[in-house]
Amino acid sequence: MVLVSTHPLPARLPTATPDRVARLREALLAASFTVDGLLALLGASAHAALARGEAVPALRATRGGSARETLVRLFLLQRPVAYGRAAAALPVEDCLADGWLVPADGVPDPAGHTPADGLPEAAVRASVDIRPYAGPSGEEWWIVSDPGCATGGAAGAGQPPTGVDRAQLVLGVGGASTTLAGLTVRTPVARALDLGTGSGVQALHASRHAAQVTATDSNPRALRFARLTLALSGARPADLREGSLFEPVAGETFDLIVSNPPFVISPAGPEGQRLVYRDGGMGGDDLCRTLVQRSAGHLADGGWCQLLANWQHVEGEDWRERVAAWVPPGCDAWIVQREAQDVARYAELWLRDAGLHLAGPGVYAARYDAWLEEFEARKTRAVGFGWIALRRSGAERPSVTVEEWPHPVEQPLGDTVADHFARQDFLRAHDDAALLTRRFRLAAEVTQEQVGLPGAEDPEHVILRQQRGMRRATTVDTVGAGFAGACDGTLGAGRILDAIAQLLGEEPVLLRDRAPESIRLLVEQGFLEPADA
């Protein structure tokens, strides 16, 4: 969302002069303009409202004169402040010289202060949005983006900075970007690629564990914002390249590819124009399909590709089979659908994102109809949203898991993703006979629940439930419950089954024959892990 401004901002973006940006970063830290500092200043209610794009509670909470309140008003709420008040919080002349601040012409100084040279005071305002962002290990970072994109409130989408095509707007950190950051496998790598970097959120994360980070975007303004984000956060510079999809890195391979692409499935606008930050410029879900299919050619052996995606639910087709067909040969995949919306709800969501609900009933109805017409032409009945994780394993029989999981999970899930693929390697390497020779351990934080009528001698169901990661639950029979409970890493699976057979009066050979399928499921879903893993 974009806040409508009565004082249009210039299209020129700030520069990141090293010594000046270092002093700006020091000032932000000194004022506790951080995630924790914002929560302490605003309180839970106003902080949550700001995260929803509503500015009024935060305005009420920043009516004092502290440096932190000044920074919130400048960089988050896009309000002009007096020069003297800005100078008390920031190296204001540095910020004016590099373009982080610009004069706010015609805005009087309510406090009546004067600058050091005795000239009448003017007010200043921010040229960009600077948003505190916490790194996974407690790093204090800031994401730089176009002003007002996160504080639209009921105003919807407004006007871009003066001289900027609205289609070229660059958004800051949002739910999708934090979701992808939490999903990404964070093992140290030599080369990482952030494809479609936007304001640089994924590149910033990758800078912690990749020796070299390359970030691409088809929008040149996005690359400039990514450079500002990295510089202000004190991260190493990335290799920034302009271009679409894999064009800027033709012939190159990476150990990690991450992408929060413009995945929205939308029709072309009245003039054929799309919003670059969300609309990929291809029909239907072709952009996400193309990303997945081409990724293998840019992955090193063992390399990862992780992205968010939307996909169509097409009449007469199983969406699982349709998306699984995108996976390139030689790659294992884990595809998870987190949500699916019918086409009407999906259209309404993104029409509001563009502010078209405020464009007048006629305009809104015409665009709504265009979206539904597009979906009908493609026989699309719903749109799914989720994540796709690929690993170039080179396996002759790749593991492709496609599932629907709308239930709560515990972020970050990077280790959970890595463990999923490691379990696929283990299962692929063990036939049933080999599986029974291995020792297993019940995964940490797995609990057992017994469900049945009060006073019954035996439970009707036994449920194993994960308390961490994907937080799965699975129902097991008496043998499964007994097996899982005995897995402490000391005995092989076959010996445990023999003991259970003796207790239940069953034939050990028959139990050994039917148990591997259940063991594989418990291992695949993460309830059991190899004891020597």
RADALIN-V311503 format. One record per residue. N is the residue number from 1. PSI is psi in whole degrees, -180 to 180 (NA if undefined). OMEGA is omega in whole degrees, 0 to 359 (none if undefined). BURIAL is # if it has 24 or more other ideal C-beta (glycine too) atoms within 12 Angstrom, else .. Layout:
# RADALIN-V311503
n = [N:N]
psi = [PSI:PSI]
omega = [OMEGA:OMEGA]
burial = [BURIAL:BURIAL]
This chain:
# RADALIN-V311503
n = [1:2:3:4:5:6:7:8:9:10:11:12:13:14:15:16:17:18:19:20:21:22:23:24:25:26:27:28:29:30:31:32:33:34:35:36:37:38:39:40:41:42:43:44:45:46:47:48:49:50:51:52:53:54:55:56:57:58:59:60:61:62:63:64:65:66:67:68:69:70:71:72:73:74:75:76:77:78:79:80:81:82:83:84:85:86:87:88:89:90:91:92:93:94:95:96:97:98:99:100:101:102:103:104:105:106:107:108:109:110:111:112:113:114:115:116:117:118:119:120:121:122:123:124:125:126:127:128:129:130:131:132:133:134:135:136:137:138:139:140:141:142:143:144:145:146:147:148:149:150:151:152:153:154:155:156:157:158:159:160:161:162:163:164:165:166:167:168:169:170:171:172:173:174:175:176:177:178:179:180:181:182:183:184:185:186:187:188:189:190:191:192:193:194:195:196:197:198:199:200:201:202:203:204:205:206:207:208:209:210:211:212:213:214:215:216:217:218:219:220:221:222:223:224:225:226:227:228:229:230:231:232:233:234:235:236:237:238:239:240:241:242:243:244:245:246:247:248:249:250:251:252:253:254:255:256:257:258:259:260:261:262:263:264:265:266:267:268:269:270:271:272:273:274:275:276:277:278:279:280:281:282:283:284:285:286:287:288:289:290:291:292:293:294:295:296:297:298:299:300:301:302:303:304:305:306:307:308:309:310:311:312:313:314:315:316:317:318:319:320:321:322:323:324:325:326:327:328:329:330:331:332:333:334:335:336:337:338:339:340:341:342:343:344:345:346:347:348:349:350:351:352:353:354:355:356:357:358:359:360:361:362:363:364:365:366:367:368:369:370:371:372:373:374:375:376:377:378:379:380:381:382:383:384:385:386:387:388:389:390:391:392:393:394:395:396:397:398:399:400:401:402:403:404:405:406:407:408:409:410:411:412:413:414:415:416:417:418:419:420:421:422:423:424:425:426:427:428:429:430:431:432:433:434:435:436:437:438:439:440:441:442:443:444:445:446:447:448:449:450:451:452:453:454:455:456:457:458:459:460:461:462:463:464:465:466:467:468:469:470:471:472:473:474:475:476:477:478:479:480:481:482:483:484:485:486:487:488:489:490:491:492:493:494:495:496:497:498:499:500:501:502:503:504:505:506:507:508:509:510:511:512:513:514:515:516:517:518:519:520:521:522:523:524:525:526:527:528:529:530:531:532:533]
psi = [148:128:127:125:137:-7:87:141:152:158:-19:131:158:161:159:70:124:-50:-36:-42:-30:-41:-37:-45:-42:-38:-40:-42:-42:-32:3:41:71:175:-49:-37:-38:-44:-41:-38:-48:-29:162:-42:-51:-34:-44:-38:-41:-39:-27:0:10:124:-23:-48:-38:-35:-42:-31:-5:40:0:-161:17:161:-40:-41:-39:-43:-38:-46:-39:-57:-23:-38:-7:46:142:148:159:148:-46:-38:-39:-40:-26:-17:-23:160:81:-37:-37:-45:-36:-39:-40:-8:9:-33:152:155:142:84:137:3:113:157:109:-22:-16:16:162:147:176:-30:1:1:155:139:142:164:161:162:162:145:-13:167:127:114:121:143:131:129:165:-21:27:10:144:109:166:135:127:131:-178:145:141:1:-14:5:52:-33:-142:-10:-17:-155:128:-146:146:172:151:131:2:128:127:-28:-17:10:147:118:160:-155:140:-174:-39:-44:-37:-34:-48:-41:-39:-27:-23:136:128:33:148:135:162:-46:133:145:124:103:117:58:-27:-126:4:17:-49:-37:-37:-46:-44:-26:-18:-26:6:133:-33:131:126:133:131:158:146:-14:111:-29:-34:-40:-37:-39:-41:-40:-41:-42:-47:-43:-47:-31:-3:20:162:144:150:161:105:128:138:138:168:143:-129:8:-42:-13:32:130:-1:154:156:156:-23:128:125:147:127:79:168:83:-2:131:103:155:162:149:178:-34:19:11:141:159:117:-35:-15:-25:120:-13:2:160:145:-135:27:-32:-47:-41:-44:-42:-48:-48:-35:-12:-36:-34:-10:13:132:164:130:3:159:144:123:128:159:153:156:146:152:142:104:136:131:2:146:119:-30:-47:-37:-47:-36:-31:-15:-25:126:155:147:7:132:153:148:112:123:120:120:-24:150:136:142:160:-31:-48:-39:-45:-43:-41:-49:-22:-39:-38:-37:-3:13:-14:-13:3:0:146:-39:-45:-46:-46:-39:-43:-40:-46:-37:-40:-48:-35:-42:-45:-40:-40:-31:4:36:125:-23:167:128:150:138:-156:155:124:127:148:130:94:-23:11:142:-32:79:150:120:109:123:124:161:124:86:2:163:144:169:111:151:151:10:-46:-36:-40:-48:-41:-37:-48:-34:-37:-35:-40:-45:-48:-36:-29:-5:118:-180:-41:-44:-35:-38:-14:-12:154:141:161:138:129:152:148:20:128:162:134:138:129:127:177:144:134:-6:145:-40:146:152:-36:149:127:129:133:131:138:-7:173:-124:-16:49:161:141:143:132:156:-173:-42:-45:-42:-44:-40:-49:-41:-27:-7:92:13:3:-31:146:157:-41:-41:-37:-43:-38:-41:-40:-41:-40:-42:-37:-4:29:165:119:-39:-42:-39:-40:-32:-38:-12:-34:-36:-43:-38:-43:-42:-43:-36:-46:-40:0:13:-32:148:146:136:-27:14:NA]
omega = [184:181:178:184:175:178:184:181:179:180:182:178:179:169:183:175:191:183:181:180:176:179:177:179:178:179:178:178:181:180:185:174:184:179:180:179:177:180:180:182:189:189:187:185:181:179:179:178:179:178:177:180:181:188:190:179:179:176:180:183:183:181:177:183:182:179:181:178:178:181:177:181:181:194:180:183:175:177:176:175:180:180:182:179:177:181:178:182:189:166:196:180:173:182:177:181:182:174:174:175:176:177:177:186:175:180:183:176:184:183:178:179:175:177:188:183:175:179:177:185:171:176:178:176:182:176:182:172:174:188:177:183:184:175:186:179:178:179:174:182:175:179:182:182:178:186:172:185:182:183:181:183:182:182:181:182:181:184:177:174:183:178:181:173:184:179:183:180:178:182:177:183:179:183:180:183:178:176:180:179:180:181:191:176:188:174:179:181:178:185:177:179:171:186:185:193:183:181:171:184:183:177:178:177:183:181:180:188:177:179:179:180:173:180:182:173:176:180:182:178:179:180:178:177:178:178:179:179:181:182:182:180:178:180:176:178:176:173:187:184:180:176:184:177:185:182:183:183:181:178:182:177:184:176:180:172:176:180:167:193:173:192:184:180:189:174:175:178:182:178:182:185:177:175:188:185:184:185:189:178:175:180:176:179:183:182:180:178:181:178:182:185:182:186:184:180:181:179:171:177:182:183:184:167:182:182:170:184:165:176:182:166:187:180:178:180:173:184:179:179:182:182:178:180:177:190:182:179:178:181:167:183:172:183:185:174:182:183:172:180:173:190:180:179:180:179:180:179:187:171:177:177:179:180:183:175:179:185:182:184:182:180:181:182:181:180:177:180:179:177:182:177:179:180:180:180:181:181:180:181:179:178:179:177:178:182:176:176:179:171:179:183:185:184:175:178:183:175:178:180:178:183:174:181:181:187:180:175:179:175:2:183:182:179:178:177:180:180:179:182:176:178:177:176:181:183:179:183:185:169:186:181:180:181:183:177:186:176:182:178:175:182:180:175:174:179:179:177:176:184:179:180:177:177:180:182:180:177:176:181:170:184:170:185:175:178:183:174:182:179:179:172:179:178:180:176:183:180:181:179:179:180:181:180:181:183:176:177:184:183:175:183:181:180:177:180:178:180:179:179:179:180:184:181:179:177:183:182:180:179:177:181:186:185:186:180:179:179:179:180:180:177:182:182:173:176:177:176:177:187:181:181:none]
burial = [#:#:#:#:#:.:#:#:#:#:#:.:#:#:#:#:.:.:.:#:#:.:#:#:#:.:#:#:#:.:#:.:#:#:#:.:#:#:#:.:#:#:.:.:.:#:#:.:#:#:#:.:#:#:#:.:#:#:#:.:#:#:.:.:.:.:#:#:#:#:#:#:#:#:#:#:#:#:#:#:#:#:#:#:#:#:#:#:#:#:#:#:.:#:#:#:.:#:#:#:#:#:#:#:.:.:.:.:#:.:.:.:.:.:.:.:.:.:.:.:#:#:#:#:#:#:#:#:#:#:#:#:#:#:#:.:.:.:.:#:#:#:#:#:#:#:#:#:#:#:#:#:#:.:#:#:#:#:#:#:#:.:.:#:.:#:#:#:#:#:#:#:#:#:.:#:#:#:#:#:#:#:#:#:#:#:#:.:#:.:#:#:#:#:#:#:#:#:#:#:#:#:#:#:#:#:#:#:#:#:.:#:#:#:#:#:#:#:#:#:#:#:#:#:#:#:#:#:#:#:#:#:#:#:#:.:#:#:#:#:#:.:.:#:#:#:.:#:#:.:.:#:#:#:#:#:#:#:#:#:#:#:#:#:#:#:#:.:#:.:.:.:.:#:#:#:#:#:#:#:#:#:.:#:#:#:#:#:#:#:#:#:#:#:#:#:#:#:#:#:.:#:#:#:#:#:#:#:#:#:#:#:#:#:.:.:.:.:#:#:.:#:#:#:.:#:#:#:.:#:#:#:#:#:#:#:#:#:#:#:#:.:#:.:.:#:#:.:#:#:#:#:#:#:#:#:#:.:.:.:.:.:.:.:.:.:#:#:.:.:#:#:.:#:#:.:.:#:.:#:.:#:#:#:#:#:#:#:#:#:#:#:#:.:.:.:.:#:#:#:#:#:#:.:#:.:.:.:#:.:#:#:#:#:#:#:#:#:#:#:#:#:#:#:#:#:#:.:.:.:.:.:.:.:#:#:.:#:#:#:#:#:#:.:.:#:.:#:.:.:.:.:.:.:.:.:.:.:.:.:.:#:#:#:#:#:.:.:#:#:#:#:#:#:#:#:#:.:#:#:#:#:#:#:#:#:#:.:.:.:.:#:#:#:.:#:#:#:.:#:#:.:.:.:.:.:.:.:.:.:#:#:.:.:#:#:.:#:#:#:#:#:#:#:#:#:#:#:#:#:.:.:.]
